[in-house]
Amino acid sequence: MKKKLLSHLTIASFVMFAISCTGKSGNQSTETKDSVKAVSNEQTSSSTPKKYDIKSAIVTYKTKVMGMNNSQELYFDDYGAKELNLTTTEINMMGTSTKKVNAVLKRDGYIYTYELENIVNKEDKLKKEIRKTKSFSMSGGDMSAAASMSAEMKKQYEYKDEGTESIAGVTGNKFSMKMGKTKMTGVLYKKVMLKTEMEMITIVADKFEENASVPAEKFELPKDYTIVETK
């Protein structure tokens, strides 16, 4: 059961990341084709491509996976060059109580994955280890490839525009797509995913701070952890 839950969480996180990189940003219906082309040219010519169309933000999400309510937090700065995702999962099942806080930090072309909390039946199971991997999404070449494949990906996944939807005080573009036989809907605002719905998974932003002042320490690694590099 726990493995299936983690699988669903992984799928949801992947979908939010992939679509935010290649999907339409919020308020695009009011922009001209020339402005879209200008953004694309800026991304492909810059040595540090912009993942988001705003400099910084703090977003909190309410999540429901397989009937269980949890939460996520997103912090980013420098248009996504620095980004921290925190996922809090609490499970009470068959006499076992578990609370985990998992962190994914992206900066300097690397992805750092680690736990901040891991409590099982009130016992601390925290493993102070950071897994460091090279980020495939930080180079200009990768961003250019994603942009050029966008139309192809939309066709492959039966991407459809579904109008707009207001979430957490902003109005974003709503879309639908298919992953295999599973239909997914989402809402994007300036390339920030505000909502994801698919089979047994719902992730919705309940607070959105645009161009927020994100504390620098959010993008620092825990000092007493061991870093393990992986390929």
N, C-alpha and C positions, 0 to 999 in steps of 0.2 A: 504493500500500500504506500509506504513512504517513498519507495523508488518511483512509483507511478506519479506521485505528487511532485517529486523533484523533476521528473521528466516534463510534466506540464508546465512547471515554472520556467524550465530552460527554454521550452518552445516559445512561451510568451515573451521572455526576455529577448530571444533571437528575433522574433517578429518585430518588436518595438524598435530594435536597433536597425534591422535591415530596411524597414519602411521609412524610418526617419532619415536614412541616408539617400534613398532613391525616390521616395514618394513626393507628392505635392505639398508645399508648405501652406499654412493657413493664410487667408486673405488673398490668395493668388487670383481669385476670380476678379479682383479689382485692379490687377496689374496688367500691363500690356505685354505682348510677346517680346518686344524689345527689352523690357526690364528683366524678363526671365532670362533672355540671352545674355544680358550684361552680367547677371549673377553667375551664370554658367561660365562665362569667360573669366570672371574674377577668380572662381574656384580653380579652374584648370591652370591659370597662369601663376597663382600664388604658391609659394613654397610651403605654406601652412594653410591648406584648404579649410574652409569653414564648414563644420558639420551642421551648425544651426544658423538661422538668420537673425539671431539676437546675440549680444555679447555674453550675457550671463543670465542665469535663472536658478530659482529654487522651486522645485515642484514636489508635492507630496501626493501619494496615490493611496487609494483604498483598493485592495485586491480581494477577489473571491475565487479560490481555486478548489474545485471539487467540494464546494459547500463550506469551505473554511475561510474565515475572514483574516486577512493579514494586511501588511502595509509596505510601501516602498517610498524611498526618497531619492530625488535626483538633484545633484548640484553640478553646475558647470560654469566655466568662465572662458574667456578668450575664444568665444564662438565654438566651444566644444573641444578645444585643444587640451583642456584640463576638465575631467569629468569624474564624478563619484556617484555610484549607484549603491544604495543600501537597501537590502531586503530583509524584513523581519518576518519570521515564520514561527507561529505557535501552534503546536499540535497536542491535543489531549485525546488519546486513543488507547483502548484496551489496557488501561492502568498505567500508561506511560505518558508523562508530561514532558514536552520538549519545547525549548525556545532557542531559536538561532537568529543571529544577525550576521548576514554575509555581505561583504564589501567587494565591489569591483571598481578599481581606480584606474583611469586611463590618463596617461601623461607622458610627455617626452618620447612618444612612439612605442610605449610599452603598456601592457595590461597587467595589473597586479590584483590577484584574487586572494582573499583571506577572510577569516572569521573574526568578528569582534565579540561575539558571545555564543556560547554553546552549552546550555544547561539541560541536563536530562535528569528528571526526578530530583531536582534541587542539587544535583552534583555537577560541578564544573568540569566539562569535557573539552574546554577550549584548547585548540592546538595552535600555538603561536608560530605559524608558518605562512609565508607569503609566496605564492606561485607567480613567477614573472615570465611573461611570454611577449614576443614581439607582436605589436599591433599591425594587422594587415590593412587597417583603414586610415592610417595617418599620412601616407605618402600621396603626393599629387597624382602619381600614376594611377593608384588605386581609385582615387576619387574620380578621375577622368573616366576610367573604365566603368565605374558604377553609373556615372551620368550618361554615358553613351549606350549602356545596356538598359536604361530605364524603360524605354518604350517596349523593348523586347520582353523584359521581365513582366511588365504590366499585361502584355498579351498572353504570356505563358501562364500567369496566375489569375487571368480573367478579372483584371483590375477595373473597377467601375467607380465613377464619381457619384456620390449620393447626396450632394447638396452641402449644407453647412449645419453645424450644431454648436451651441454655446455650452461651455464647460468651464467651471472655476473662474468665471468672469470674463472669458475671452471667447471669440467665435472662430472656430477652425473649420477646415474642409473635411467632410466625412467621405469615406470610401469603403468599398468592399472588395474582397478578393478571395480566391480559393487556394488552399494548400492541400493538394490531393483531393479528398472528398469533403474536407472541412472548410466551411465558409467562415471568414473572419471579417469583422468590420472595425474601423478605427477612425479616429479624428486627429488631424494634425494642425498645429498652429506654428507657423514659422519654423517648420521641420521638427518641432517638439511634439512627441506623441502625448496626447491628452487622454486618449481612451482606446482600449483594446478589448474586443469581445470575440470569443471563439468558444468552441466546445468546452464546457466546464471551466472556463476562464473569463473573468471580468476584471479589468484594471482601469480605474477611472481617477483622474486628478481631482482632488478636492481643495487644493490650494496652489496657486500659481503666482510667483513673484517674478515679473519680467525685469530684466536688467538689474537684478538684485546685487547687493554687495555681499559676495560669498567670502566668508573668512578663509584666509590663506591656509590655515591649518587643516581645512577639510581635504586638501590635496596632498597632505603629508602622510607618509607611511608610519605605522607604529614603530617606535624605536627599539623595542625589546623582542622583535620577531626575527626569525631566520628566513632569509630570502633564498628560494630554490628556483633556479632558472630552468625553464622547459622549452622545448622546441615545438 
